[in-house]
Amino acid sequence: MLGCAGGKAPGCHLTSFLINEELLLEGGSAASGLSIEEQARLTGVVVSHAHLDHIAELPYLADNIFGLREDSLKIIGARDVLEQIQQSIFNNAVWPDFCEICHEDTPILDFSAIDEMETRSLGGIRITPYAVDHKGTTFGFIIQDGNSALLYTSDTGPTEAIWRGAGEVRNLRAIITEVSFPDRMEELARMTKHLTPAMLHAEMKKMPPGIPVYIFHIKVQYHDETKGEIKALGDPRINILEEGKTYRL
């Protein structure tokens, strides 16, 4: 867990998960959470959507790996999400276009679009995206290796398709989903397409039974209040992710 906070503040790091030491899920802490050597060894980076807290450190990652690898680093996401990132950031105005900048004729980054429910393999890991209900195009992912599977919703309000997909996955070991706001802010959560603890509780009825549920993206200014409400649900399946901790499935 490189970062799982719903905002940036001292001691709080933006969303990034390193899977099996090779695949980076989200780019919020892509550069500050890994050593330069670890960044250079990545097989790819999967991004769920174009909101800044999920892509903030991709520019620094590209800068850091220049000259340290022979192949391009794949950035995988929905086509319009990748277009937004390139047009808004890697546009030679805000930041250099590392899809054009090369090391020995090889571009530093390779933006590789993936379609919903298309399975892509990177090294020993398979990823399958499902659309979830958030502002703008947003994918959640089912991520599998030869031993186990992980479901990650990314930011979302109440959603459907990814839960149907989860029911078909063998060896599902964990679900990572979000809670952003306390229950008193449900109107804002619904408007911005996030979850509160009470909304999470309702959403869990759609999830495969018996699978541990890990929570990320709690807004930092409401962290204690929201955490207290999550614990008050009294559901032993629910865990709150801790930054810097390694989870084994």
C-alpha positions in Angstrom: 0.0 0.0 0.0 1.8 3.1 -1.3 -1.1 5.4 -0.8 -4.8 5.1 0.0 -5.9 8.5 1.3 -8.8 10.5 -0.3 -6.7 13.6 -0.3 -3.2 15.0 0.2 -2.0 16.2 3.6 1.1 15.5 5.8 1.3 11.7 6.3 -1.4 11.0 3.7 -0.5 9.7 0.3 -2.5 9.5 -2.9 -3.8 6.2 -4.3 -1.2 3.7 -5.5 -1.0 -0.1 -4.9 2.0 -2.2 -6.0 0.9 -5.7 -6.9 3.4 -8.6 -6.9 6.3 -6.1 -6.9 5.6 -5.5 -10.6 2.3 -3.9 -11.5 1.3 -0.4 -10.3 -2.4 0.1 -9.8 -3.0 3.9 -10.0 -0.3 6.6 -10.1 -1.1 8.9 -7.2 2.1 7.9 -5.4 3.9 6.4 -8.3 7.2 8.2 -7.8 7.4 9.0 -4.1 6.2 5.5 -3.0 8.8 3.5 -4.8 12.6 3.6 -5.2 14.0 4.6 -8.6 15.0 0.9 -9.1 11.5 -0.3 -8.3 10.0 2.2 -10.7 12.3 1.1 -13.5 11.3 -2.6 -12.9 7.5 -2.0 -13.3 5.8 -4.0 -16.0 3.0 -1.4 -16.3 0.7 1.1 -14.6 -3.0 0.7 -14.6 -5.1 3.8 -14.2 -8.8 3.7 -13.4 -9.7 7.3 -14.3 -8.2 10.7 -14.9 -8.8 12.4 -11.6 -5.6 14.0 -10.3 -5.3 11.9 -7.1 -5.0 8.8 -9.3 -2.5 10.1 -11.8 -0.6 12.8 -9.9 2.9 11.3 -10.0 2.9 9.7 -13.5 4.9 12.7 -14.8 7.6 12.2 -12.2 7.6 8.4 -12.8 8.3 9.0 -16.5 11.1 11.4 -15.6 12.6 9.0 -13.1 12.8 6.0 -15.4 14.3 7.8 -18.4 17.4 5.8 -19.5 16.8 3.0 -17.0 14.9 0.5 -19.1 15.0 -0.9 -22.6 11.3 -1.1 -23.3 8.5 1.5 -22.9 6.5 1.5 -19.7 2.9 0.7 -20.5 0.2 3.0 -19.1 -3.1 1.1 -19.3 -6.6 2.6 -19.1 -9.7 3.5 -21.0 -9.0 5.2 -24.3 -10.6 8.6 -23.4 -8.9 8.5 -20.0 -5.5 8.1 -21.6 -6.3 10.9 -24.1 -7.3 13.2 -21.2 -4.0 12.5 -19.4 -1.9 13.1 -22.5 -3.8 16.2 -23.6 -3.8 17.7 -20.1 -0.4 16.7 -18.7 1.9 15.1 -21.3 1.3 18.0 -23.7 4.7 19.6 -23.9 3.3 22.6 -22.0 2.5 21.2 -18.5 5.0 18.4 -18.9 7.0 16.9 -21.7 5.4 14.3 -23.9 7.1 11.1 -22.8 5.3 9.1 -25.5 7.5 11.0 -27.9 10.7 11.4 -25.9 12.8 8.3 -26.5 15.8 6.5 -25.1 17.7 4.8 -27.9 14.7 5.1 -30.2 12.2 3.6 -27.6 9.5 5.9 -26.2 9.6 6.2 -22.4 5.8 5.7 -22.1 3.4 3.6 -24.1 -0.3 4.6 -23.6 -2.2 1.4 -24.2 -6.0 1.6 -24.3 -8.1 -1.2 -22.9 -11.8 -1.8 -23.4 -14.3 -2.8 -20.8 -14.2 -6.6 -20.0 -11.1 -7.0 -22.2 -8.5 -9.1 -20.3 -4.9 -8.0 -20.6 -1.9 -9.8 -19.3 1.2 -8.1 -18.0 3.9 -10.5 -16.8 2.1 -13.0 -14.6 -0.9 -10.7 -13.9 -4.2 -10.5 -15.7 -6.4 -7.4 -15.5 -10.1 -7.1 -16.6 -11.8 -3.7 -16.4 -15.5 -3.1 -15.6 -17.2 0.3 -15.7 -18.2 1.7 -12.3 -20.4 4.7 -11.4 -18.1 7.7 -11.0 -17.7 11.1 -12.6 -16.2 10.6 -16.0 -15.1 7.3 -17.5 -14.0 5.1 -14.6 -12.9 1.5 -14.6 -12.7 -0.9 -11.6 -10.6 -4.0 -12.2 -10.5 -7.7 -11.4 -6.8 -8.6 -11.1 -5.6 -12.2 -11.1 -2.4 -14.2 -11.0 -2.1 -18.0 -11.0 -3.1 -18.2 -7.3 -5.6 -15.6 -6.4 -7.8 -12.7 -7.5 -8.4 -9.1 -6.2 -11.3 -6.9 -7.0 -10.7 -3.1 -7.0 -13.6 -0.7 -7.7 -11.6 2.5 -7.7 -13.7 5.5 -6.8 -17.4 4.7 -7.2 -20.9 5.3 -6.0 -23.4 2.4 -6.0 -22.5 0.3 -9.0 -23.5 -3.0 -10.6 -21.5 -4.6 -13.3 -18.3 -5.3 -11.4 -20.2 -7.2 -8.7 -21.8 -9.4 -11.3 -18.3 -10.0 -12.7 -17.0 -10.8 -9.2 -19.5 -13.6 -8.9 -17.8 -15.4 -11.8 -14.3 -15.2 -10.4 -12.7 -18.2 -8.7 -10.2 -17.6 -5.9 -11.4 -14.1 -5.2 -9.5 -13.2 -2.0 -10.2 -9.5 -1.4 -12.3 -6.6 -2.4 -10.9 -3.0 -2.3 -13.6 -0.4 -2.5 -14.0 3.2 -1.3 -15.7 5.2 1.3 -15.1 8.9 1.0 -17.5 10.9 3.2 -19.3 10.4 6.6 -23.0 9.5 6.5 -24.1 13.1 7.2 -22.7 14.0 3.8 -24.6 11.5 1.8 -26.1 14.1 -0.5 -22.6 15.2 -1.6 -21.5 11.6 -1.9 -24.3 10.8 -4.3 -23.7 14.0 -6.3 -20.0 13.3 -6.6 -20.5 9.5 -7.0 -18.8 8.3 -3.9 -19.8 6.2 -0.9 -20.5 6.8 2.8 -20.4 4.0 5.4 -24.2 3.5 5.2 -24.0 3.3 1.4 -21.1 0.8 1.7 -23.3 -1.3 4.0 -26.0 -1.4 1.3 -23.5 -2.1 -1.5 -22.0 -5.1 0.4 -25.3 -7.0 -0.2 -24.2 -7.1 -3.9 -20.7 -8.4 -3.1 -19.7 -12.1 -3.1 -20.2 -13.3 0.5 -17.3 -14.1 2.8 -14.7 -12.0 1.0 -12.7 -9.5 3.1 -13.5 -5.9 2.1 -10.7 -3.2 2.4 -11.6 0.5 2.4 -9.6 3.3 0.9 -10.1 6.9 -0.2 -11.5 8.4 3.1 -11.3 12.1 2.8 -8.6 13.3 5.1 -10.6 16.1 6.8 -13.3 13.6 7.8 -11.1 10.6 8.4 -11.8 10.0 12.1 -15.5 10.6 11.8 -15.8 8.3 8.8 -13.6 5.6 10.3 -15.7 5.6 13.4 -18.9 5.1 11.4 -17.3 2.3 9.4 -16.3 0.5 12.6 -19.8 1.1 14.0 -21.2 -1.0 11.2 -19.8 -4.0 13.1 -19.1 -6.1 10.1 -16.0 -8.2 10.6 -15.4 -8.4 6.8 -14.6 -4.7 6.7 -11.0 -3.5 7.1 -9.5 0.0 6.6 -6.3 -0.1 4.5 -3.1 1.1 6.1 -0.4 3.0 4.1 2.9 1.2 4.0 1.5 -2.2 4.9 1.8 -5.3 2.7 -1.2 -7.5 2.3 -0.9 -11.1 1.2 -3.8 -12.9 -0.4 
